[in-house]
Amino acid sequence: MNLNTPTFSSFTHDGSQLAFFDEGDPAGVPVLLIHGFASTANVNWVHPGWLKTLGDAGYRVIAIDNRGHGASDKPHEAEAYRPWVMAGDAIALLDHLGIPEANVMGYSMGARISVFAALANPHRVRSLVLGGLGIGMTDGVGDWDPIADALLAPSLDAVTHARGRMFRAFAEQTKSDRVALANCIRGSRDLVARSDMAKLDMPTLIGVGTKDDIAGSPQELAALMPNAEALDIPGRDHMLAVGDRVFKQAVLAFYARVAHR
């Protein structure tokens, strides 16, 4: 764990103030990181060591706090969290920084946002790394209404749904705005058509933990795309796969092949 919090800046897009960091080698190939639901740029990318891993490898490392999360504004309307809206925030950050094209890496909800960003702006996305989301991208990841209910429950003790308890505890740990997160989980679940996945021809790495009961098969998702490969992250569940050493090594090897095209 690397707990050295970088300096955050902010910019405004679509009426929301959004926080981000811009670290690593300023002259390096840019990597834009998009975190998962109920997480933050720090929790997803700094604490598990991604900033250090990518920075030490010479990359320019940029990460956004998605709306509703971290130090960014937290609207309380579900429509504010549609994945194409949050994808627009990510592309707007590249605009703000004057970056024409970046390697984009997202985890879980961040992987869904990354795909929506790539579909709308394929010329801006040099490569994709999709972590924590496999065929669930197109087929869904189950019923998430209990997650919203758990976030709005009077206390953790009142939550009996197992996945709801997990996310409620995580939201409390990260001191999140639970009303914003409940609206986010209601607004951000749009699926991607299989035919749309087939349009994404940039190099793509899809990594999912072998004990992840949320994401769905990375092999099935990769098979829909013309230039994708799947990675099994051994022995890791949805929460622990993100910082796994196997995942980091695979991403570095993938970027060594494709990030500098």
C-alpha positions, 0 to 999 in steps of 0.5 A: 500500500502506498498512502502518499496522497498526491495533490489534487486539482479541479475543473468544471464540466457540465456544471459540476466541479470535478477533482483529479490528480496529474502525476508521474512523468509529465512528458510520459505517455498519458494513462487516464485512470477511472475508478469504480463505484463507491471508490475514489482516485486515492482508494482505487489507484493510489493506495493499492500502488497503481500511481507508483507502479505506473509513475515508476515505469515512466507514464504520466498518470492522471486520475479523476474522482468521478462525480458523486465520489471523492472530492468531486461534486455529488449530485443527488439525481440518478440521471446525473450518473448515466455512464455516458455522462461520466464518460463525458467528464473523463474526456473533458478532463483530457480536454482540460489538460490538452491531451489529444489521446490517452491510454484509458484504464477503468475498474468495475464501474470505471471500466463501463465508463471507459467503454462509453468514453471509447465508443463516443470518442474512439480517436481519444482512446489509444488502448483500454484496460478493463478491470473487474468487469467482464461479460457483465458489461453487456449482460448485466451484473445482477440486481443492484437495487438492494445496494441502493437500499443498503446505502440508504438504510438507517445503519449497517446493522439494518442491512441483511443483503450480503452484497449490500452490506459489503458496499454499505461498509465500503461507503462508510469506510470511505466516508462517502455521500450515501445518497449520491451513491444510491443515485449513482447505482440507480443511474449508471447501470446501462449495458453496452450492446454486444455489437457496440463492443465489436466496434472497439478495435483499440488494443484492450486488456480485460482483467477479472479475479477468479473469485469475482462473483460480480464481473462475469467472464473476461474471456467472453467479453474479449471474444466480442472485440477484435483486438482484446485479450483476457486475464484471469487474476488468480484467487482474487475477488472483486474488491481485492483484484484491483491491486493484485501484483499479477494484474499490475505486471500484466498491465505493464507488459500490455502497455509496453506493447501497445501504449507507445504506438 
